[in-house]
Amino acid sequence: QVQVVESGGGLVQPGGSLRLSCTGSAHTFSRRPVGWFRQAPGNEREFLAAVNWRGDSTFVADSVKGRFTTSRDNAKNTVYLQMNSLKPEDTAMYYCAAGRQYYRMGYGPQDYDYWGQGTQVTVSS
């Protein structure tokens, strides 16, 4: 079983930045792809970005490309989502999720098995 915990959310002004962290409890976390998603009230869960288990390949959705990046530090069992130039429409609960060991990174919720509880990001002046 892999427990995943997000942190780093909060209130930020438009144009500001936040870095979210996703930490996995198990030693196998470093062997799993990780995806980032968000969900605003009344909306479906939206895929944002993913990183492969090695950390040498990432994918960012067009909706946030140029503003969001993801990376990982396997020595710390942690994956990051760097968010820049934040907009009010980025306000949502942000989730990370871990996939199958040594498997390719995926682009939808069905590709991930272990989910965190989420961290709230609010962009407002």
HUDALIN-V457024 format. One record per pair of residues at least 24 apart in sequence whose ideal C-beta (glycine too) atoms are under 10 Angstrom apart, sorted by the first residue. I is the first residue (numbers start at 1). J is the second residue. D is the distance in Angstrom with one decimal. If there is no record, write none. Layout:
# HUDALIN-V457024
i & j & d
I & J & D
I & J & D
This chain:
# HUDALIN-V457024
i & j & d
1 & 25 & 8.2
1 & 26 & 7.2
1 & 28 & 9.8
1 & 113 & 9.9
1 & 114 & 7.7
2 & 26 & 4.6
2 & 27 & 9.6
2 & 28 & 6.4
2 & 29 & 5.9
2 & 32 & 7.2
2 & 97 & 9.8
2 & 98 & 5.4
2 & 99 & 9.9
2 & 101 & 9.5
2 & 113 & 7.7
2 & 114 & 4.3
2 & 115 & 9.8
3 & 29 & 9.0
3 & 98 & 9.5
3 & 114 & 7.3
3 & 115 & 9.9
3 & 116 & 8.1
3 & 117 & 9.8
4 & 29 & 7.6
4 & 32 & 9.5
4 & 34 & 8.2
4 & 77 & 10.0
4 & 79 & 9.1
4 & 95 & 8.7
4 & 96 & 5.9
4 & 97 & 6.7
4 & 98 & 5.6
4 & 112 & 9.4
4 & 113 & 9.8
4 & 114 & 5.2
4 & 115 & 6.4
4 & 116 & 4.1
4 & 117 & 8.6
5 & 78 & 9.8
5 & 96 & 8.6
5 & 116 & 5.4
5 & 117 & 7.4
5 & 118 & 9.9
5 & 119 & 8.8
6 & 36 & 9.0
6 & 79 & 9.6
6 & 81 & 8.8
6 & 93 & 9.1
6 & 94 & 6.4
6 & 95 & 6.5
6 & 96 & 5.4
6 & 97 & 9.8
6 & 115 & 9.5
6 & 116 & 4.5
6 & 117 & 7.1
6 & 118 & 6.0
6 & 119 & 4.1
6 & 120 & 9.6
7 & 78 & 9.5
7 & 96 & 10.0
7 & 116 & 9.1
7 & 119 & 6.0
8 & 80 & 8.4
8 & 81 & 8.2
8 & 82 & 9.9
8 & 83 & 9.3
8 & 94 & 8.7
8 & 119 & 6.3
8 & 121 & 8.6
9 & 83 & 9.9
9 & 92 & 9.6
9 & 93 & 8.2
9 & 94 & 6.2
9 & 118 & 8.1
9 & 119 & 3.4
9 & 120 & 4.9
9 & 121 & 4.7
9 & 122 & 8.0
10 & 119 & 8.2
10 & 120 & 7.7
10 & 121 & 7.1
10 & 122 & 7.3
11 & 91 & 9.5
11 & 120 & 8.8
11 & 121 & 8.4
11 & 122 & 4.8
11 & 123 & 8.0
11 & 124 & 6.6
12 & 83 & 8.6
12 & 86 & 5.6
12 & 90 & 8.9
12 & 91 & 9.6
12 & 121 & 7.3
12 & 122 & 7.3
12 & 123 & 5.6
12 & 124 & 8.1
12 & 125 & 9.8
13 & 86 & 8.0
13 & 88 & 9.8
13 & 123 & 7.3
13 & 124 & 7.3
13 & 125 & 5.4
14 & 85 & 8.6
14 & 86 & 6.4
14 & 87 & 6.0
14 & 88 & 6.0
14 & 89 & 9.8
14 & 90 & 9.0
14 & 123 & 5.8
14 & 124 & 7.5
14 & 125 & 5.9
15 & 84 & 8.8
15 & 85 & 6.1
15 & 86 & 6.8
15 & 87 & 8.2
15 & 123 & 8.9
15 & 125 & 9.3
16 & 83 & 8.9
16 & 84 & 8.3
16 & 85 & 8.3
16 & 86 & 5.4
16 & 87 & 10.0
16 & 123 & 7.4
16 & 125 & 9.9
17 & 67 & 9.3
17 & 82 & 7.2
17 & 83 & 6.2
17 & 84 & 4.7
17 & 85 & 7.6
17 & 86 & 6.7
18 & 81 & 8.4
18 & 82 & 8.1
18 & 83 & 5.0
18 & 84 & 8.7
18 & 86 & 6.7
18 & 90 & 9.1
18 & 94 & 9.1
18 & 119 & 9.4
18 & 121 & 6.3
18 & 123 & 8.8
19 & 69 & 9.8
19 & 71 & 9.9
19 & 80 & 5.8
19 & 81 & 7.0
19 & 82 & 5.1
19 & 83 & 7.2
19 & 84 & 9.5
20 & 68 & 9.6
20 & 70 & 9.2
20 & 79 & 8.8
20 & 80 & 6.8
20 & 81 & 4.3
20 & 82 & 8.1
20 & 83 & 7.0
20 & 94 & 5.8
20 & 95 & 9.7
20 & 96 & 7.5
20 & 119 & 6.2
20 & 121 & 7.6
21 & 73 & 9.6
21 & 76 & 9.1
21 & 78 & 5.5
21 & 79 & 7.4
21 & 80 & 5.8
21 & 81 & 8.1
21 & 96 & 8.6
21 & 119 & 8.8
22 & 51 & 9.8
22 & 70 & 9.1
22 & 72 & 8.6
22 & 77 & 9.3
22 & 78 & 6.6
22 & 79 & 4.3
22 & 80 & 7.4
22 & 81 & 7.4
22 & 94 & 9.3
22 & 95 & 8.7
22 & 96 & 3.4
22 & 97 & 8.5
22 & 98 & 8.2
22 & 116 & 6.6
22 & 119 & 9.1
23 & 76 & 7.7
23 & 77 & 5.9
23 & 78 & 4.9
23 & 79 & 8.0
23 & 96 & 9.0
23 & 116 & 8.8
24 & 72 & 10.0
24 & 74 & 9.9
24 & 76 & 9.9
24 & 77 & 5.0
24 & 78 & 7.8
24 & 79 & 8.0
24 & 96 & 8.9
24 & 98 & 5.9
24 & 114 & 7.8
24 & 116 & 9.1
25 & 77 & 7.8
25 & 114 & 9.4
26 & 77 & 8.1
26 & 98 & 8.8
26 & 114 & 8.8
27 & 77 & 7.7
28 & 53 & 9.6
28 & 77 & 9.6
28 & 98 & 8.6
28 & 100 & 10.0
28 & 101 & 5.7
28 & 102 & 9.6
28 & 114 & 9.9
29 & 53 & 9.0
29 & 72 & 9.4
29 & 74 & 8.2
29 & 77 & 4.9
29 & 78 & 8.7
29 & 79 & 8.5
29 & 98 & 6.1
29 & 101 & 9.5
29 & 114 & 8.6
30 & 54 & 9.2
30 & 55 & 8.9
30 & 72 & 8.0
30 & 73 & 9.2
30 & 74 & 3.8
30 & 75 & 8.1
30 & 76 & 9.1
30 & 77 & 5.9
30 & 78 & 9.5
30 & 79 & 9.7
30 & 101 & 9.7
31 & 74 & 8.5
31 & 98 & 9.5
31 & 100 & 9.4
31 & 101 & 4.7
31 & 102 & 5.8
31 & 103 & 9.3
32 & 79 & 9.6
32 & 97 & 9.4
32 & 98 & 4.3
32 & 99 & 5.4
32 & 100 & 6.8
32 & 101 & 5.6
32 & 102 & 7.9
32 & 103 & 7.5
32 & 105 & 9.5
32 & 112 & 8.9
32 & 113 & 8.5
32 & 114 & 7.9
33 & 57 & 9.2
33 & 59 & 9.9
33 & 72 & 9.7
33 & 79 & 9.5
33 & 97 & 9.3
33 & 98 & 7.3
33 & 99 & 4.3
33 & 100 & 7.8
33 & 101 & 9.1
33 & 102 & 8.8
33 & 103 & 6.1
33 & 104 & 6.6
33 & 105 & 3.8
33 & 106 & 6.8
33 & 111 & 7.8
33 & 112 & 7.9
34 & 58 & 10.0
34 & 70 & 7.7
34 & 72 & 6.7
34 & 78 & 9.6
34 & 79 & 4.4
34 & 80 & 9.8
34 & 81 & 9.5
34 & 96 & 5.8
34 & 97 & 6.9
34 & 98 & 5.4
34 & 99 & 7.2
34 & 105 & 7.7
34 & 112 & 8.0
34 & 114 & 9.5
35 & 59 & 9.0
35 & 70 & 8.8
35 & 79 & 9.2
35 & 95 & 8.6
35 & 96 & 6.9
35 & 97 & 5.2
35 & 98 & 8.2
35 & 99 & 7.0
35 & 105 & 6.7
35 & 106 & 6.4
35 & 107 & 7.6
35 & 108 & 8.4
35 & 109 & 8.1
35 & 111 & 6.8
35 & 112 & 5.3
35 & 115 & 9.6
36 & 60 & 9.1
36 & 61 & 9.2
36 & 64 & 9.3
36 & 68 & 7.9
36 & 70 & 6.1
36 & 79 & 8.0
36 & 80 & 9.5
36 & 81 & 4.9
36 & 83 & 9.6
36 & 94 & 6.8
36 & 95 & 7.2
36 & 96 & 5.4
36 & 97 & 8.0
37 & 61 & 9.7
37 & 92 & 9.1
37 & 93 & 9.1
37 & 94 & 7.4
37 & 95 & 4.8
37 & 96 & 7.7
37 & 97 & 6.8
37 & 108 & 9.0
37 & 109 & 6.6
37 & 112 & 8.4
37 & 115 & 8.6
37 & 118 & 9.0
38 & 63 & 9.9
38 & 64 & 9.1
38 & 81 & 9.6
38 & 83 & 10.0
38 & 90 & 7.7
38 & 91 & 9.0
38 & 92 & 4.0
38 & 93 & 6.6
38 & 94 & 4.8
38 & 95 & 7.0
38 & 118 & 8.7
38 & 119 & 10.0
38 & 121 & 7.6
39 & 92 & 5.8
39 & 93 & 5.4
39 & 94 & 8.3
39 & 95 & 7.2
39 & 109 & 9.9
39 & 118 & 7.9
40 & 89 & 8.2
40 & 90 & 9.0
40 & 91 & 6.5
40 & 92 & 4.1
40 & 93 & 7.6
40 & 121 & 9.9
41 & 91 & 9.4
41 & 92 & 8.4
41 & 93 & 8.8
43 & 92 & 7.6
44 & 109 & 9.3
45 & 92 & 9.4
45 & 93 & 9.2
45 & 95 & 7.4
45 & 97 & 9.9
45 & 108 & 9.0
45 & 109 & 5.6
45 & 115 & 9.9
46 & 92 & 7.8
46 & 94 & 10.0
46 & 109 & 9.7
47 & 106 & 8.6
47 & 107 & 5.5
47 & 108 & 6.1
47 & 109 & 7.5
47 & 111 & 9.0
47 & 112 & 9.8
48 & 81 & 7.1
48 & 83 & 9.0
48 & 90 & 9.7
48 & 92 & 9.6
48 & 94 & 7.9
48 & 95 & 9.3
48 & 96 & 9.6
49 & 79 & 9.6
49 & 81 & 6.4
49 & 82 & 9.6
49 & 83 & 9.8
49 & 96 & 9.6
49 & 105 & 9.3
49 & 107 & 9.6
50 & 79 & 9.5
50 & 96 & 9.8
50 & 97 & 9.3
50 & 99 & 8.5
50 & 104 & 9.3
50 & 105 & 4.0
50 & 106 & 6.6
50 & 107 & 6.7
50 & 108 & 9.9
50 & 111 & 8.3
50 & 112 & 8.9
51 & 79 & 6.1
51 & 80 & 8.9
51 & 81 & 9.4
51 & 96 & 10.0
51 & 105 & 6.4
52 & 99 & 9.5
52 & 102 & 9.5
52 & 103 & 9.0
52 & 104 & 7.0
52 & 105 & 4.9
53 & 98 & 9.3
53 & 99 & 8.3
53 & 100 & 9.5
53 & 101 & 7.5
53 & 102 & 6.2
53 & 103 & 7.8
53 & 104 & 9.1
53 & 105 & 8.1
54 & 102 & 9.5
55 & 79 & 8.4
57 & 104 & 9.2
57 & 105 & 7.1
58 & 105 & 8.0
59 & 105 & 6.4
59 & 106 & 9.4
59 & 107 & 6.9
61 & 107 & 7.9
63 & 89 & 9.7
63 & 90 & 9.9
64 & 90 & 7.9
70 & 96 & 9.2
70 & 105 & 9.8
81 & 119 & 9.8
81 & 121 & 9.7
83 & 121 & 7.5
83 & 123 & 9.2
86 & 121 & 7.7
86 & 122 & 9.6
86 & 123 & 4.6
86 & 124 & 9.9
87 & 123 & 6.0
88 & 122 & 8.8
88 & 123 & 5.0
88 & 124 & 6.2
88 & 125 & 8.3
89 & 123 & 7.8
90 & 121 & 6.4
90 & 122 & 9.0
90 & 123 & 5.1
91 & 120 & 8.4
91 & 121 & 6.4
91 & 122 & 5.1
91 & 123 & 5.1
91 & 124 & 7.1
92 & 118 & 9.0
92 & 120 & 7.9
92 & 121 & 6.2
92 & 122 & 8.8
92 & 123 & 9.3
93 & 117 & 9.0
93 & 118 & 4.2
93 & 119 & 7.2
93 & 120 & 5.5
93 & 121 & 7.7
94 & 118 & 6.2
94 & 119 & 5.4
94 & 120 & 7.5
94 & 121 & 5.4
95 & 119 & 8.0
